[in-house]
Amino acid sequence: MTDFPAADFIENLDPNNQGNLKDQLESLRAATVELLGGAAETNLEIVSGSVTPTAAIHSVDTEGAAAADNLDWIDYTNHPDGRLLLLRAYSAARVVTVRSAQGGNGEIILAPDRPDSTSGQFTLDATDKFLLLMRDGTQWVEVARFFGADRDASRYHDMDMRGYISGLNVTYVDDADIHISGGTIEIHDDTTVKRYRNLAELTKTLSGLTVSSVCYVYVDPPATGNSLVAADIEFGCGDSHAPIWVQNKQGFYHQTNTDWRFIGSVVIDADGDVLTFKRSADGRTVRLGNLSIILNAAIPTVATGINLSAYCPGIGGAIVLFSVRADYDSAGGTVYTRPNGFDANQLVGYVRNSATAASFTNTKERLAAPAILEWYASDAGIKGFFTVHGYEEPR
């Protein structure tokens, strides 16, 4: 590359040496042309993962016009230290993936492709995506990247969007149908994160349901495009279909269909129909009415599980909304509930003697998976009623 004239050259120039002045001005022009915006873009073809730039702005094409290629190194022979280089794809049909830290002279050092990542890459799959680099010794260091019209990719790079979900609330229609409201969801397919949208409310018919169970509803990402339709909504009943939290995806996913992301649940009654429910505006709270699970039964004096899997989702972190009524039978005492397998007790009732009015408490308790809540009384001789009113589900 051309060097700029030395400082004070014109001031120190011999007046009779006009030819030297011309040469230096030509050098100034040539060096300026080599800067960003100084000349028209030219194209470089990848050869064995490398390109050799001759200017400040280039498009990059795959080797032999292949459908995809990797760019791992950039020869810096023609660029002095500190020089900027702007790259973009030659064609959207020939995708160039710029890879970071491949080792050796001319390696490219990119910023992480998301906040929790330690290594980066940038896919030039559109001609309006640009990568700006600066030569730093034997490396090219990322200064900035520009995503053009791909706003989803821009948001994903700027913040960790893996767990993002907005809308897509599951609501009741009738004993066989549900609605899924409009919304947006990010789904991790074990390789990449993609964003999908549902612009209009969808109606999904549920069939082949397991009686007295919870039915879990999922989004199965479409094979093409990013618009959701009813066929992209999947479901399954019982604990084997309950979602599990996947840390690296930041969301609840199906246990075996690992790219199905959980969006909600419904309760199936003893007749195999969808139980009437109301869902809160935030999509998390489900109101079922009053489901009496235990009626006037002796409350055990040791912590005993109440299986709520037919009424509440078996998801770690789900919260059951319930009430307990405690009645004096032959003794007074205190009634407690707690999550299955935990030692933290919640006082939910107290009766002193036969003259004491029944104790009634509306409350909620976090569940562990499966959906089992424990209760017990401090003394024998207390009878109780246990009623489920709904639940709060994580998403």
C-alpha positions in Angstrom: 0.0 0.0 0.0 1.1 3.6 -0.6 2.6 5.7 2.2 1.5 9.3 2.8 4.1 12.0 2.2 6.2 12.8 5.2 5.2 15.6 7.5 6.4 19.1 6.5 7.4 17.9 3.1 5.9 20.8 1.2 7.3 23.4 3.7 10.8 21.9 3.3 10.5 21.5 -0.5 13.2 23.0 -2.8 11.2 25.5 -4.9 13.0 24.2 -8.0 12.0 20.6 -7.4 8.5 20.6 -8.8 8.7 17.0 -10.0 9.3 15.8 -6.5 6.2 17.8 -5.4 4.1 16.1 -8.1 5.3 12.7 -7.0 4.4 13.3 -3.4 0.9 14.7 -4.3 0.4 11.5 -6.4 1.4 9.5 -3.4 -1.1 11.4 -1.3 -3.9 10.8 -3.8 -3.0 7.1 -4.0 -3.0 6.6 -0.2 -6.3 8.4 0.1 -7.8 6.2 -2.5 -6.8 3.2 -0.4 -9.0 4.4 2.6 -12.6 3.6 3.2 -14.7 5.4 0.6 -11.7 6.3 -1.5 -12.5 3.9 -4.4 -15.2 1.6 -5.7 -15.7 -1.8 -4.1 -13.9 -4.8 -5.8 -14.4 -8.5 -5.3 -12.2 -11.1 -3.7 -12.5 -14.9 -4.0 -11.7 -17.1 -1.1 -8.8 -19.4 -1.7 -8.2 -22.1 1.0 -10.0 -20.0 3.6 -8.1 -16.8 2.9 -8.3 -13.6 0.9 -5.7 -10.9 0.1 -7.3 -7.4 0.1 -5.8 -4.7 -2.2 -8.2 -1.9 -1.1 -10.3 -0.9 1.9 -13.6 -2.1 0.7 -14.2 -5.6 -0.8 -17.0 -8.0 -1.5 -16.1 -11.6 -0.7 -17.0 -14.6 -2.9 -16.8 -18.3 -2.1 -14.1 -20.4 -3.6 -15.2 -21.7 -7.0 -18.7 -20.1 -6.5 -19.6 -22.7 -3.9 -22.9 -22.3 -2.1 -21.0 -21.7 1.2 -17.5 -21.2 2.4 -15.5 -20.1 5.5 -13.2 -17.1 5.7 -10.6 -17.8 8.3 -7.6 -15.6 7.4 -6.9 -12.2 5.7 -3.5 -11.6 4.2 -2.2 -8.2 5.5 0.6 -7.7 3.1 -1.1 -4.7 1.4 -2.4 -3.1 4.5 -0.3 -1.2 7.1 -0.9 -1.7 10.8 -4.1 0.1 12.0 -5.7 0.2 8.5 -9.5 -0.5 8.3 -11.1 -3.1 6.1 -14.8 -3.3 5.2 -16.2 -6.6 3.9 -19.5 -7.9 2.7 -20.9 -10.9 0.7 -20.6 -10.8 -3.1 -23.9 -12.7 -3.4 -26.6 -13.8 -0.9 -26.7 -17.1 -2.8 -23.0 -17.8 -1.8 -22.8 -17.5 2.0 -19.5 -16.6 3.6 -19.0 -17.4 7.3 -16.3 -15.3 8.8 -14.7 -17.4 11.6 -12.8 -16.2 14.6 -9.5 -17.2 16.1 -8.4 -19.9 13.6 -4.8 -19.3 14.5 -1.8 -18.1 12.5 -0.9 -14.9 10.7 -3.9 -13.0 9.4 -6.4 -14.7 11.7 -9.6 -12.8 12.4 -10.7 -11.9 16.0 -14.4 -11.4 16.2 -16.6 -10.2 19.1 -18.7 -13.0 20.7 -21.8 -13.8 18.6 -23.9 -13.4 21.8 -23.2 -12.2 25.4 -22.7 -15.7 26.9 -20.4 -16.9 24.1 -16.6 -16.9 24.1 -16.0 -17.4 20.4 -17.6 -15.6 17.5 -18.5 -15.9 13.9 -20.4 -13.7 11.5 -22.4 -15.1 8.6 -22.4 -12.9 5.5 -25.6 -14.2 3.9 -27.0 -10.9 2.5 -25.3 -8.2 0.6 -26.4 -5.5 3.1 -24.5 -7.2 6.0 -21.0 -5.7 6.5 -18.0 -6.5 8.7 -15.5 -3.8 9.7 -12.0 -4.9 10.7 -8.8 -3.2 11.8 -5.3 -4.7 11.3 -3.7 -5.1 14.7 -0.2 -6.6 14.2 -0.7 -10.0 12.7 -4.4 -10.1 13.4 -7.6 -8.5 12.1 -9.8 -7.3 15.0 -13.5 -6.7 14.7 -14.5 -3.0 15.0 -18.2 -3.4 14.2 -20.7 -5.5 12.3 -23.8 -4.3 10.5 -26.9 -6.5 9.9 -28.8 -4.5 7.3 -32.4 -5.6 7.2 -31.9 -8.6 9.4 -33.1 -7.0 12.6 -33.6 -10.3 14.4 -29.9 -11.2 13.9 -29.0 -7.7 15.2 -31.1 -8.1 18.3 -29.7 -11.6 19.0 -26.1 -10.3 18.7 -26.7 -7.4 21.0 -28.4 -9.4 23.7 -29.1 -13.0 24.6 -32.5 -13.6 23.0 -32.6 -17.4 23.4 -35.3 -17.4 26.0 -37.4 -14.7 24.5 -41.2 -15.2 24.3 -44.0 -12.7 24.0 -47.7 -13.5 23.7 -48.6 -17.0 22.3 -50.9 -17.5 25.3 -53.0 -20.6 25.4 -56.7 -19.9 26.1 -59.9 -21.9 26.3 -62.4 -22.2 23.4 -64.4 -25.3 24.1 -64.0 -28.9 25.3 -61.8 -29.8 22.3 -60.3 -26.5 21.1 -57.8 -23.9 22.3 -56.6 -20.6 21.0 -53.0 -19.5 20.7 -52.8 -15.7 20.7 -50.5 -13.8 18.4 -46.9 -13.4 19.6 -43.2 -14.0 19.0 -40.9 -16.8 20.2 -37.2 -17.7 20.0 -36.5 -21.4 19.6 -33.1 -23.1 19.9 -32.9 -26.2 17.6 -29.6 -27.3 19.3 -27.6 -25.5 16.6 -29.0 -22.0 16.1 -31.6 -19.7 17.5 -34.5 -18.6 15.3 -37.4 -16.3 15.8 -40.9 -17.2 14.8 -44.1 -15.2 14.8 -47.8 -15.7 14.9 -49.5 -12.6 13.8 -53.1 -13.8 14.1 -54.8 -16.0 16.7 -54.6 -19.7 15.9 -57.2 -22.3 16.8 -55.9 -25.8 17.6 -58.1 -28.9 18.0 -56.9 -31.3 20.7 -57.7 -35.0 20.1 -56.7 -38.4 21.5 -56.3 -36.8 25.0 -55.5 -38.8 28.2 -58.3 -38.5 30.7 -57.6 -36.8 34.1 -54.2 -35.4 33.0 -52.4 -32.2 32.1 -51.9 -31.6 28.4 -48.7 -29.7 27.4 -48.7 -27.4 24.4 -45.6 -26.7 22.3 -44.4 -24.8 19.3 -42.7 -27.1 16.8 -40.6 -24.7 14.6 -41.6 -24.9 10.9 -39.2 -26.3 8.4 -39.3 -23.1 6.3 -40.1 -19.5 7.0 -40.8 -17.9 10.4 -44.6 -17.7 10.4 -46.5 -20.1 12.7 -49.7 -21.9 11.7 -51.9 -24.3 13.6 -49.9 -27.3 12.3 -46.9 -26.0 14.1 -48.6 -26.4 17.5 -48.0 -29.8 19.1 -49.2 -31.3 22.4 -48.9 -34.3 24.6 -50.5 -35.5 27.9 -49.0 -36.8 31.1 -45.6 -36.5 32.8 -43.7 -38.0 29.9 -44.7 -34.9 27.9 -43.9 -32.4 30.6 -41.3 -29.9 29.6 -37.9 -29.6 31.2 -35.7 -26.5 31.7 -32.7 -26.4 29.3 -30.1 -24.0 30.5 -28.2 -23.4 27.3 -31.5 -22.7 25.5 -32.9 -20.6 28.3 -36.4 -22.1 28.0 -38.7 -25.1 28.7 -38.5 -27.8 26.0 -40.0 -31.2 25.4 -38.1 -34.1 26.9 -37.5 -36.0 23.7 -38.6 -33.7 20.9 -35.9 -31.3 21.9 -36.7 -28.4 19.5 -40.4 -28.2 20.7 -40.7 -25.2 23.0 -43.3 -25.1 25.7 -45.9 -22.3 25.6 -48.7 -23.5 28.0 -50.8 -26.3 29.4 -54.5 -27.3 29.8 -56.2 -29.7 32.1 -58.1 -32.7 30.7 -61.0 -33.9 32.8 -62.3 -37.4 33.5 -64.3 -37.4 30.2 -61.3 -36.5 28.1 -62.4 -32.9 27.5 -60.5 -29.7 28.0 -61.5 -28.3 31.4 -62.8 -24.8 31.3 -60.1 -22.3 32.4 -59.2 -18.6 32.3 -55.7 -17.4 31.7 -54.3 -14.1 33.0 -53.1 -11.4 30.6 -49.4 -12.2 31.3 -50.1 -15.8 30.2 -48.8 -17.4 33.4 -51.8 -17.8 35.7 -54.5 -20.4 34.9 -57.8 -20.3 36.9 -59.7 -23.6 37.0 -62.5 -22.7 39.4 -62.9 -24.9 42.5 -61.7 -28.5 42.1 -62.2 -30.4 45.3 -59.4 -33.0 45.6 -59.9 -34.1 49.2 -63.2 -33.9 51.1 -63.4 -34.2 54.9 -60.6 -36.6 55.3 -58.3 -37.2 58.2 -55.1 -35.1 57.8 -52.1 -37.3 58.4 -49.5 -36.4 61.1 -46.6 -37.2 58.8 -45.9 -35.3 55.6 -47.9 -37.1 52.9 -48.0 -36.3 49.3 -51.1 -35.1 47.4 -50.7 -36.0 43.7 -51.8 -32.9 41.7 -50.6 -34.2 38.3 -54.2 -34.3 37.0 -54.7 -30.6 37.9 -51.3 -28.9 37.7 -48.4 -29.1 35.3 -45.5 -31.3 36.5 -42.9 -28.6 35.8 -40.2 -27.5 38.3 -41.2 -24.1 39.4 -44.9 -24.4 38.8 -47.1 -22.9 41.6 -50.4 -24.4 42.7 -53.2 -22.1 43.8 -55.2 -23.9 46.5 -57.2 -23.6 49.7 -57.2 -25.8 52.8 -60.0 -26.1 55.3 -59.2 -27.6 58.7 -62.0 -28.9 61.0 -61.8 -30.2 64.5 -62.7 -33.9 64.8 -61.2 -35.2 68.0 -58.2 -32.9 68.6 -56.9 -29.5 67.8 -53.7 -28.5 66.2 -51.9 -26.9 63.2 -52.0 -27.9 59.5 -49.0 -27.4 57.2 -48.2 -27.8 53.5 -44.8 -27.9 51.7 -43.3 -28.8 48.4 -42.6 -32.5 47.9 -39.3 -33.4 49.4 -38.7 -30.0 51.1 -38.5 -29.1 54.8 -39.9 -25.6 54.5 -43.4 -25.7 56.0 -46.2 -23.3 55.3 -48.9 -22.9 58.0 -52.3 -23.2 56.4 -54.7 -24.0 59.2 -55.2 -24.0 63.0 -58.1 -25.4 65.1 -58.1 -25.4 68.9 -61.2 -27.3 70.0 -64.7 -28.3 69.0 -65.9 -24.8 69.7 -63.4 -23.3 67.3 -64.7 -22.4 63.8 -63.1 -24.2 60.9 -59.9 -22.7 59.6 -59.9 -21.7 55.9 -56.9 -20.5 54.0 -56.4 -19.5 50.4 -52.7 -19.7 49.4 -50.2 -21.0 46.9 -47.2 -23.2 47.0 -44.3 -23.9 44.6 -44.2 -27.4 43.2 -41.3 -29.7 42.4 -41.7 -32.0 39.4 -43.7 -34.2 39.5 -46.7 -32.1 40.7 -46.9 -33.4 44.3 -47.6 -31.3 47.4 -47.3 -32.6 50.9 -49.5 -31.8 53.9 -49.7 -32.9 57.5 -51.2 -31.9 60.9 -49.4 -31.5 64.2 -51.9 -33.7 65.9 -54.2 -36.6 65.0 -57.9 -35.8 65.0 -58.1 -33.0 62.4 -60.1 -33.4 59.2 -59.4 -31.4 56.1 -60.6 -30.3 52.7 -58.1 -29.6 49.9 -59.3 -27.6 46.8 -57.3 -26.6 43.8 -58.2 -23.3 42.1 -55.5 -23.1 39.5 -51.8 -22.7 38.9 -49.0 -20.5 37.7 -46.8 -22.0 35.1 -43.2 -21.0 34.1 -42.5 -20.3 30.4 
